Amino acid sequence: MLKTLVETICKNIRTMDVVARYGGDEFVLVLPETGVENAERVMKRIVEALKEKNISISYGMLEISEFETIGDVYKEVDKRMYGMKKSKTNNT
């Protein structure tokens, strides 16, 4: 499943974008020179492509320039991802 996930992400991002495994089943996707609106479109494409493969994901998205340290970025994106995950569980 992880291989399919990464392949799907890579098919839906630019060569300048970066996808990296951050934890067991967590990944970081960096979209340089991309505003939040465009990043949301990218994520929508990825989510839709994964649905076709019966894979669902939760994610957190943010503009990193708002934060002072990379640690702060990871804390906030984790918070947002788990918020989405909790929301999905409550709406199922």
All heavy atoms as an XYZ file, in Angstrom:
733
protein
N       0.815     -1.181      0.000
C       0.000      0.000      0.000
C       0.872      1.264      0.000
O       0.571      2.219     -0.692
C      -0.927      0.005      1.203
C      -1.848      1.201      1.184
S      -2.906      1.372      2.595
C      -1.811      2.179      3.721
N       1.950      1.251      0.798
C       2.822      2.434      0.852
C       3.438      2.721     -0.512
O       3.560      3.881     -0.915
C       3.902      2.260      1.919
C       3.408      2.219      3.363
C       4.575      1.976      4.317
C       2.665      3.478      3.740
N       3.806      1.668     -1.220
C       4.389      1.840     -2.551
C       3.362      2.475     -3.493
O       3.687      3.402     -4.229
C       4.850      0.492     -3.101
C       5.509      0.571     -4.442
C       5.993     -0.777     -4.913
C       6.583     -0.667     -6.296
N       6.956     -1.946     -6.853
N       2.128      2.003     -3.442
C       1.060      2.565     -4.269
C       0.806      4.019     -3.897
O       0.612      4.870     -4.776
C      -0.231      1.737     -4.102
O       0.033      0.397     -4.496
C      -1.369      2.300     -4.927
N       0.825      4.306     -2.611
C       0.639      5.673     -2.143
C       1.690      6.600     -2.738
O       1.371      7.636     -3.328
C       0.693      5.723     -0.615
C       0.678      7.119      0.009
C      -0.704      7.734     -0.095
C       1.128      7.065      1.449
N       2.945      6.231     -2.604
C       4.037      7.081     -3.096
C       3.990      7.204     -4.619
O       4.176      8.297     -5.162
C       5.409      6.553     -2.618
C       6.549      7.305     -3.281
C       5.510      6.648     -1.108
N       3.726      6.115     -5.310
C       3.636      6.175     -6.772
C       2.527      7.135     -7.206
O       2.701      7.923     -8.133
C       3.383      4.782     -7.351
C       4.592      3.885     -7.291
C       4.289      2.442     -7.699
O       3.093      2.084     -7.858
O       5.254      1.666     -7.836
N       1.398      7.076     -6.519
C       0.270      7.944     -6.843
C       0.613      9.400     -6.572
O       0.312     10.282     -7.385
C      -0.982      7.520     -6.050
O      -1.269      6.145     -6.348
C      -2.179      8.377     -6.404
N       1.240      9.654     -5.438
C       1.652     11.027     -5.129
C       2.606     11.535     -6.202
O       2.435     12.639     -6.733
C       2.299     11.114     -3.734
C       1.249     10.886     -2.644
C       2.990     12.467     -3.541
C       1.826     10.731     -1.240
N       3.604     10.738     -6.535
C       4.616     11.165     -7.512
C       4.016     11.452     -8.886
O       4.498     12.329     -9.607
C       5.723     10.124     -7.604
S       6.786     10.106     -6.143
N       2.958     10.743     -9.246
C       2.302     10.982    -10.536
C       1.513     12.290    -10.534
O       1.121     12.774    -11.592
C       1.356      9.825    -10.876
C       2.078      8.569    -11.284
C       1.097      7.451    -11.576
C       1.853      6.172    -11.900
N       0.952      5.033    -12.098
N       1.271     12.849     -9.349
C       0.424     14.032     -9.240
C       1.156     15.269     -8.739
O       0.519     16.259     -8.375
C      -0.762     13.732     -8.324
C      -1.773     12.854     -8.998
O      -2.551     13.332     -9.805
N      -1.743     11.563     -8.710
N       2.490     15.216     -8.719
C       3.271     16.377     -8.306
C       4.317     16.696     -9.377
O       4.572     15.895    -10.270
C       3.943     16.172     -6.926
C       4.917     14.989     -6.943
C       2.896     16.020     -5.837
C       5.710     14.801     -5.655
N       4.915     17.856     -9.239
C       5.952     18.281    -10.189
C       7.302     17.674     -9.795
O       7.488     17.225     -8.666
C       6.079     19.807    -10.174
C       4.768     20.524    -10.431
C       4.859     21.980    -10.065
N       5.103     22.099     -8.626
C       5.157     23.233     -7.959
N       4.996     24.384     -8.599
N       5.380     23.267     -6.664
N       8.247     17.725    -10.703
C       9.578     17.194    -10.408
C      10.281     18.005     -9.328
O      11.126     17.479     -8.612
C      10.470     17.154    -11.670
O      10.527     18.461    -12.243
C       9.933     16.166    -12.674
N       9.929     19.279     -9.160
C      10.548     20.114     -8.128
C       9.963     19.860     -6.740
O      10.533     20.266     -5.738
C      10.419     21.598     -8.478
C       9.007     22.121     -8.387
S       8.815     23.803     -9.016
C       9.425     24.775     -7.675
N       8.815     19.173     -6.665
C       8.186     18.873     -5.390
C       8.879     17.677     -4.743
O       9.548     16.901     -5.422
C       6.698     18.564     -5.593
C       5.932     19.739     -6.189
O       6.336     20.891     -5.946
O       4.941     19.500     -6.885
N       8.712     17.560     -3.430
C       9.400     16.507     -2.693
C       8.394     15.727     -1.847
O       7.553     16.317     -1.174
C      10.472     17.105     -1.753
C      11.143     16.028     -0.917
C      11.501     17.888     -2.546
N       8.506     14.409     -1.892
C       7.737     13.549     -0.997
C       8.750     12.716     -0.220
O       9.699     12.190     -0.795
C       6.711     12.663     -1.750
C       7.376     11.720     -2.725
C       5.849     11.891     -0.764
N       8.569     12.658      1.091
C       9.509     11.913      1.931
C       8.738     11.212      3.050
O       7.779     11.765      3.590
C      10.550     12.855      2.532
N       9.188     10.024      3.390
C       8.581      9.299      4.502
C       9.073      9.919      5.801
O      10.266     10.092      6.016
C       8.965      7.825      4.427
C       8.138      6.960      5.330
C       8.367      5.517      5.010
N       7.521      4.667      5.831
C       7.515      3.367      5.745
N       8.302      2.766      4.873
N       6.727      2.667      6.515
N       8.136     10.252      6.674
C       8.455     10.934      7.927
C       8.336     10.000      9.124
O       9.010     10.157     10.113
C       7.538     12.146      8.081
C       7.698     12.883      9.377
C       8.892     13.527      9.688
C       6.673     12.940     10.303
C       9.055     14.210     10.877
C       6.817     13.626     11.493
C       8.006     14.254     11.778
O       8.155     14.923     12.956
N       7.471      9.023      9.028
C       7.261      8.061     10.110
C       6.797      6.767      9.496
O       6.880      6.579      8.279
N       6.281      5.881     10.303
C       5.823      4.590      9.802
C       4.880      4.713      8.622
O       5.127      4.179      7.551
N       3.802      5.459      8.810
C       2.846      5.652      7.731
C       2.584      7.134      7.482
O       1.546      7.522      6.976
C       1.537      4.923      8.028
C       0.837      5.446      9.281
O       1.444      6.246     10.021
O      -0.316      5.053      9.520
N       3.547      7.952      7.832
C       3.423      9.388      7.629
C       4.425      9.861      6.588
O       5.571      9.402      6.556
C       3.646     10.147      8.940
C       2.587      9.853      9.979
C       2.835     10.571     11.289
O       3.945     11.114     11.487
O       1.919     10.586     12.113
N       3.968     10.780      5.758
C       4.803     11.330      4.702
C       4.714     12.849      4.736
O       3.712     13.407      5.168
C       4.337     10.833      3.326
C       4.603      9.383      3.100
C       3.749      8.420      3.601
C       5.727      8.977      2.397
C       3.991      7.077      3.410
C       5.988      7.633      2.201
C       5.115      6.678      2.709
N       5.755     13.484      4.260
C       5.788     14.934      4.106
C       5.832     15.222      2.616
O       6.610     14.625      1.878
C       7.033     15.546      4.796
C       7.138     17.025      4.506
C       7.000     15.279      6.279
N       4.995     16.124      2.196
C       4.972     16.548      0.805
C       5.273     18.040      0.791
O       4.561     18.834      1.400
C       3.591     16.273      0.200
C       3.347     16.631     -1.245
C       4.366     15.953     -2.154
C       1.940     16.226     -1.638
N       6.363     18.418      0.140
C       6.779     19.817      0.070
C       6.536     20.310     -1.352
O       7.026     19.715     -2.314
C       8.276     19.974      0.446
C       8.697     21.431      0.353
C       8.541     19.403      1.833
N       5.771     21.384     -1.452
C       5.424     21.957     -2.745
C       5.976     23.381     -2.814
O       5.280     24.346     -2.505
C       3.896     21.978     -2.920
C       3.177     20.646     -2.732
C       1.671     20.853     -2.700
C       3.571     19.666     -3.804
N       7.250     23.537     -3.201
C       7.856     24.875     -3.241
C       7.119     25.797     -4.217
O       6.578     25.348     -5.220
C       9.282     24.621     -3.733
C       9.483     23.160     -3.723
C       8.152     22.509     -3.670
N       7.134     27.073     -3.888
C       6.538     28.090     -4.749
C       5.075     27.783     -5.070
O       4.610     28.011     -6.189
C       7.350     28.245     -6.031
C       8.791     28.660     -5.786
C       9.624     28.733     -7.049
O       9.037     28.775     -8.160
O      10.850     28.727     -6.930
N       4.360     27.245     -4.074
C       2.963     26.874     -4.264
C       2.140     27.467     -3.133
O       2.417     27.212     -1.962
C       2.804     25.337     -4.247
O       3.669     24.772     -5.230
C       1.372     24.923     -4.516
N       1.140     28.241     -3.485
C       0.238     28.791     -2.483
C      -0.708     27.727     -1.954
O      -0.836     26.636     -2.530
N      -1.376     28.044     -0.869
C      -2.277     27.086     -0.235
C      -3.389     26.649     -1.183
O      -3.730     25.470     -1.249
C      -2.861     27.666      1.077
C      -3.921     26.769      1.657
C      -1.753     27.896      2.095
N      -3.925     27.590     -1.948
C      -5.004     27.252     -2.883
C      -4.567     26.190     -3.891
O      -5.280     25.216     -4.136
C      -5.450     28.514     -3.623
C      -6.948     28.664     -3.713
C      -7.314     29.986     -4.362
O      -7.333     30.049     -5.606
O      -7.570     30.939     -3.603
N      -3.400     26.374     -4.470
C      -2.896     25.395     -5.442
C      -2.517     24.081     -4.749
O      -2.716     23.005     -5.318
C      -1.708     25.953     -6.221
C      -2.149     26.947     -7.266
O      -3.266     26.896     -7.768
N      -1.273     27.878     -7.594
N      -1.982     24.168     -3.548
C      -1.645     22.950     -2.799
C      -2.908     22.142     -2.515
O      -2.892     20.906     -2.591
C      -0.930     23.309     -1.500
N      -4.003     22.839     -2.220
C      -5.272     22.142     -1.992
C      -5.734     21.418     -3.248
O      -6.254     20.300     -3.174
C      -6.342     23.121     -1.507
C      -6.101     23.560     -0.076
C      -7.037     24.669      0.385
O      -7.775     25.253     -0.452
O      -7.015     24.951      1.596
N      -5.513     22.009     -4.402
C      -5.871     21.343     -5.675
C      -5.028     20.093     -5.888
O      -5.526     19.065     -6.335
C      -5.694     22.299     -6.845
C      -6.833     23.269     -6.993
C      -6.623     24.086     -8.235
N      -5.968     25.306     -7.815
C      -6.354     26.522     -8.125
N      -7.366     26.690     -8.927
N      -5.746     27.571     -7.670
N      -3.741     20.199     -5.572
C      -2.852     19.038     -5.696
C      -3.332     17.914     -4.783
O      -3.446     16.760     -5.200
C      -1.382     19.417     -5.367
C      -0.501     18.174     -5.292
C      -0.841     20.401     -6.391
N      -3.645     18.267     -3.534
C      -4.104     17.248     -2.581
C      -5.425     16.631     -3.023
O      -5.630     15.429     -2.878
C      -4.221     17.827     -1.175
C      -2.886     18.094     -0.519
S      -1.737     16.681     -0.547
C      -2.674     15.448      0.346
N      -6.300     17.436     -3.603
C      -7.573     16.902     -4.094
C      -7.322     15.867     -5.193
O      -7.950     14.812     -5.213
C      -8.465     18.037     -4.610
C      -9.827     17.578     -5.026
C     -10.725     18.734     -5.424
C     -12.096     18.186     -5.818
N     -13.023     19.238     -6.148
N      -6.402     16.172     -6.112
C      -6.059     15.212     -7.177
C      -5.508     13.923     -6.585
O      -5.867     12.820     -7.007
C      -5.007     15.812     -8.119
C      -5.538     16.708     -9.176
C      -4.525     16.929    -10.306
N      -3.161     17.147     -9.882
C      -2.574     18.323     -9.740
N      -3.252     19.431     -9.983
N      -1.319     18.430     -9.384
N      -4.624     14.063     -5.595
C      -4.017     12.886     -4.965
C      -5.077     12.060     -4.249
O      -5.137     10.838     -4.407
C      -2.890     13.303     -4.001
C      -1.709     13.868     -4.799
C      -2.458     12.140     -3.124
C      -0.640     14.567     -3.963
N      -5.943     12.724     -3.481
C      -7.000     12.020     -2.746
C      -7.914     11.277     -3.720
O      -8.259     10.109     -3.492
C      -7.792     13.000     -1.851
C      -9.073     12.379     -1.333
C      -6.917     13.479     -0.695
N      -8.313     11.926     -4.806
C      -9.188     11.284     -5.790
C      -8.507     10.086     -6.455
O      -9.125      9.047     -6.654
C      -9.647     12.298     -6.849
C     -10.591     13.336     -6.310
C     -11.863     12.749     -5.719
O     -12.458     11.839     -6.341
O     -12.265     13.191     -4.625
N      -7.241     10.233     -6.798
C      -6.500      9.123     -7.414
C      -6.374      7.949     -6.446
O      -6.470      6.783     -6.852
C      -5.118      9.598     -7.867
N      -6.180      8.246     -5.170
C      -6.069      7.181     -4.170
C      -7.409      6.498     -3.920
O      -7.454      5.290     -3.687
C      -5.499      7.737     -2.863
C      -4.027      8.130     -2.924
C      -3.625      8.878     -1.663
C      -3.150      6.898     -3.117
N      -8.501      7.250     -3.999
C      -9.830      6.648     -3.839
C     -10.058      5.557     -4.873
O     -10.672      4.540     -4.577
C     -10.927      7.714     -3.984
C     -11.230      8.458     -2.730
C     -12.410      9.395     -2.957
C     -12.625     10.296     -1.772
N     -13.711     11.267     -2.004
N      -9.577      5.790     -6.095
C      -9.712      4.796     -7.159
C      -8.980      3.499     -6.815
O      -9.291      2.444     -7.361
C      -9.175      5.361     -8.477
C      -9.998      6.504     -9.024
C      -9.396      7.138    -10.249
O      -8.390      6.613    -10.790
O      -9.927      8.189    -10.670
N      -8.022      3.589     -5.903
C      -7.254      2.415     -5.476
C      -7.703      1.931     -4.092
O      -7.027      1.153     -3.442
C      -5.764      2.756     -5.464
C      -5.229      3.166     -6.827
C      -3.823      3.698     -6.712
C      -3.241      4.274     -7.954
N      -3.571      3.789     -9.222
N      -8.856      2.450     -3.641
C      -9.419      2.106     -2.326
C      -8.487      2.445     -1.168
O      -8.394      1.709     -0.191
C      -9.838      0.631     -2.272
C     -10.985      0.347     -3.203
O     -11.934      1.120     -3.279
N     -10.888     -0.753     -3.930
N      -7.789      3.559     -1.298
C      -6.905      4.047     -0.240
C      -7.411      5.423      0.174
O      -7.647      6.286     -0.674
C      -5.444      4.160     -0.721
C      -4.897      2.797     -1.122
C      -4.564      4.804      0.344
C      -3.523      2.846     -1.781
N      -7.603      5.625      1.468
C      -7.977      6.952      1.951
C      -6.865      7.467      2.860
O      -6.170      6.677      3.502
C      -9.315      6.916      2.690
O      -9.200      6.187      3.877
N      -6.704      8.777      2.872
C      -5.652      9.385      3.686
C      -6.211     10.555      4.485
O      -7.246     11.119      4.142
C      -4.468      9.879      2.820
C      -4.919     10.961      1.821
C      -3.777      8.716      2.120
C      -3.789     11.669      1.107
N      -5.510     10.887      5.533
C      -5.742     12.118      6.284
C      -4.475     12.937      6.127
O      -3.379     12.391      6.047
C      -5.976     11.814      7.759
O      -7.142     11.054      7.927
N      -4.629     14.250      6.082
C      -3.445     15.094      5.913
C      -3.646     16.427      6.604
O      -4.758     16.841      6.899
C      -3.110     15.290      4.430
C      -4.211     15.948      3.634
C      -4.241     17.325      3.495
C      -5.198     15.195      3.025
C      -5.241     17.939      2.765
C      -6.206     15.791      2.295
C      -6.233     17.165      2.163
O      -7.219     17.767      1.451
N      -2.545     17.067      6.852
C      -2.540     18.419      7.368
C      -1.787     19.277      6.379
O      -0.811     18.827      5.788
N      -2.251     20.487      6.175
C      -1.618     21.351      5.193
C      -1.390     22.724      5.814
O      -2.244     23.229      6.550
C      -2.525     21.490      3.980
C      -1.920     22.282      2.872
S      -3.007     22.456      1.435
C      -3.575     20.817      1.162
N      -0.232     23.303      5.508
C       0.031     24.639      6.014
C       1.114     25.321      5.207
O       1.846     24.694      4.462
C       0.420     24.602      7.488
C       1.540     23.660      7.936
C       2.892     24.268      7.710
C       1.347     23.342      9.389
N       1.167     26.620      5.386
C       2.194     27.462      4.775
C       3.335     27.543      5.782
O       3.156     28.088      6.870
C       1.608     28.847      4.492
C       2.596     29.863      3.999
C       2.741     29.835      2.486
O       1.761     29.533      1.803
O       3.848     30.122      2.028
N       4.496     26.993      5.453
C       5.554     26.900      6.464
C       6.184     28.236      6.818
O       6.791     28.368      7.871
C       6.653     25.882      6.080
C       7.407     26.308      4.832
C       6.073     24.508      5.938
C       8.640     25.490      4.576
N       6.013     29.239      5.973
C       6.623     30.540      6.279
C       6.017     31.177      7.534
O       6.584     32.118      8.075
C       6.481     31.489      5.090
O       5.122     31.745      4.817
N       4.897     30.654      8.008
C       4.244     31.173      9.205
C       4.919     30.698     10.497
O       4.565     31.158     11.571
C       2.780     30.716      9.238
C       1.967     31.160      8.049
C       0.598     30.492      8.000
O       0.167     29.883      9.005
O      -0.055     30.579      6.946
N       5.896     29.785     10.394
C       6.483     29.159     11.574
C       7.972     29.456     11.683
O       8.651     29.653     10.680
C       6.234     27.647     11.531
C       4.772     27.314     11.516
C       4.072     27.238     10.323
C       4.085     27.117     12.701
C       2.709     26.959     10.306
C       2.735     26.837     12.702
C       2.039     26.758     11.497
N       8.455     29.458     12.919
C       9.861     29.789     13.157
C      10.798     28.603     12.996
O      11.923     28.763     12.556
C      10.012     30.395     14.552
C       9.396     31.777     14.641
C       9.737     32.477     15.933
O      10.798     32.200     16.511
O       8.929     33.316     16.354
N      10.356     27.400     13.390
C      11.242     26.232     13.317
C      10.546     25.088     12.599
O       9.309     25.024     12.540
C      11.643     25.733     14.720
O      10.491     25.170     15.364
C      12.237     26.854     15.571
N      11.331     24.167     12.083
C      10.770     22.986     11.424
C      10.009     22.126     12.431
O       9.002     21.510     12.093
C      11.857     22.177     10.665
C      11.216     21.178      9.699
C      12.787     21.470     11.616
C      10.536     21.818      8.516
N      10.437     22.132     13.681
C       9.723     21.412     14.734
C       8.313     21.951     14.918
O       7.359     21.185     15.089
N       8.176     23.281     14.867
C       6.855     23.898     14.960
C       5.981     23.496     13.774
O       4.774     23.267     13.919
C       6.973     25.422     15.016
C       7.618     25.933     16.294
O       7.633     25.190     17.304
O       8.102     27.075     16.284
N       6.583     23.408     12.606
C       5.852     22.997     11.401
C       5.302     21.591     11.587
O       4.115     21.332     11.355
C       6.758     23.058     10.144
C       6.087     22.388      8.951
C       7.139     24.496      9.828
N       6.156     20.657     12.012
C       5.717     19.267     12.182
C       4.638     19.134     13.242
O       3.679     18.380     13.081
C       6.897     18.351     12.506
C       7.785     18.094     11.312
C       9.157     18.277     11.387
C       7.258     17.668     10.102
C       9.976     18.039     10.289
C       8.053     17.432      9.003
C       9.408     17.618      9.101
O      10.211     17.388      8.022
N       4.751     19.883     14.340
C       3.719     19.840     15.385
C       2.374     20.296     14.843
O       1.343     19.668     15.088
C       4.128     20.713     16.576
C       5.184     20.117     17.455
C       5.533     21.075     18.586
C       6.819     20.633     19.267
N       7.297     21.637     20.219
N       2.384     21.388     14.118
C       1.129     21.938     13.600
C       0.512     21.041     12.527
O      -0.687     20.817     12.517
C       1.344     23.350     13.048
C       0.084     24.001     12.528
C      -1.003     24.217     13.564
O      -0.701     24.296     14.787
O      -2.188     24.307     13.172
N       1.326     20.529     11.629
C       0.777     19.677     10.569
C       0.241     18.375     11.173
O      -0.796     17.866     10.733
C       1.790     19.449      9.425
C       2.801     18.383      9.747
C       1.065     19.131      8.126
N       0.906     17.831     12.188
C       0.389     16.646     12.888
C      -0.966     16.948     13.514
O      -1.905     16.152     13.426
C       1.357     16.189     13.977
C       2.308     15.101     13.519
O       2.135     14.590     12.393
O       3.206     14.748     14.298
N      -1.064     18.096     14.147
C      -2.316     18.509     14.786
C      -3.447     18.578     13.754
O      -4.545     18.069     13.979
C      -2.117     19.869     15.461
C      -3.306     20.387     16.213
C      -2.901     21.643     16.981
C      -3.792     22.779     16.578
N      -3.439     24.039     17.228
N      -3.153     19.157     12.612
C      -4.164     19.282     11.559
C      -4.535     17.925     10.966
O      -5.700     17.662     10.681
C      -3.684     20.239     10.469
C      -3.561     21.660     10.969
C      -3.100     22.598      9.894
N      -2.816     23.911     10.449
C      -2.682     24.999      9.718
N      -2.812     24.946      8.409
N      -2.420     26.153     10.290
N      -3.538     17.069     10.766
C      -3.796     15.741     10.210
C      -4.673     14.933     11.152
O      -5.651     14.316     10.733
C      -2.489     14.995      9.949
C      -2.723     13.605      9.382
S      -1.258     12.560      9.439
C      -0.943     12.492     11.184
N      -4.343     14.930     12.439
C      -5.139     14.171     13.390
C      -6.529     14.772     13.553
O      -7.495     14.053     13.797
C      -4.414     14.033     14.731
C      -3.296     13.027     14.642
C      -1.967     13.414     14.737
C      -3.573     11.684     14.432
C      -0.941     12.496     14.630
C      -2.553     10.753     14.315
C      -1.238     11.159     14.421
O      -0.229     10.244     14.298
N      -6.645     16.078     13.383
C      -7.964     16.706     13.391
C      -8.816     16.195     12.241
O      -9.996     15.888     12.405
N      -8.216     16.065     11.052
C      -8.935     15.536      9.892
C      -9.311     14.079     10.132
O     -10.425     13.663      9.844
C      -8.096     15.662      8.621
C      -8.766     15.037      7.403
S      -7.721     15.069      5.942
C      -8.327     16.568      5.193
N      -8.366     13.314     10.673
C      -8.620     11.898     10.940
C      -9.784     11.746     11.927
O     -10.671     10.926     11.723
C      -7.355     11.240     11.499
C      -7.409      9.734     11.537
C      -6.118      9.147     12.060
C      -5.041      9.222     11.002
N      -3.844      8.460     11.344
N      -9.780     12.550     12.979
C     -10.845     12.491     13.972
C     -12.183     12.897     13.355
O     -13.208     12.286     13.622
C     -10.512     13.413     15.150
C     -11.511     13.351     16.267
C     -11.084     14.230     17.427
C     -12.142     14.144     18.528
N     -11.798     14.995     19.662
N     -12.163     13.914     12.511
C     -13.370     14.368     11.833
C     -13.954     13.275     10.942
O     -15.153     13.056     10.922
C     -13.044     15.613     11.015
O     -14.138     15.982     10.228
N     -13.090     12.557     10.218
C     -13.539     11.458      9.358
C     -14.179     10.361     10.193
O     -15.196      9.799      9.826
C     -12.366     10.874      8.568
C     -11.957     11.674      7.381
C     -10.835     10.969      6.654
C     -10.417     11.705      5.428
N      -9.345     11.006      4.712
N     -13.576     10.039     11.340
C     -14.098      8.994     12.213
C     -15.469      9.388     12.755
O     -16.384      8.578     12.808
C     -13.127      8.757     13.408
O     -11.862      8.393     12.862
C     -13.620      7.640     14.293
N     -15.633     10.632     13.128
C     -16.904     11.099     13.672
C     -17.996     11.232     12.621
O     -19.169     11.230     12.946
C     -16.711     12.447     14.393
C     -15.893     12.306     15.659
O     -15.813     11.227     16.239
N     -15.291     13.393     16.086
N     -17.598     11.366     11.349
C     -18.588     11.532     10.269
C     -18.888     10.236      9.538
O     -19.599     10.248      8.566
C     -18.102     12.589      9.270
C     -18.097     13.970      9.866
O     -18.949     14.305     10.685
N     -17.125     14.769      9.489
N     -18.284      9.154      9.953
C     -18.462      7.900      9.226
C     -19.678      7.166      9.671
O     -20.141      7.201     10.720
C     -17.217      7.012      9.404
O     -16.060      7.779      9.139
C     -17.267      5.842      8.493
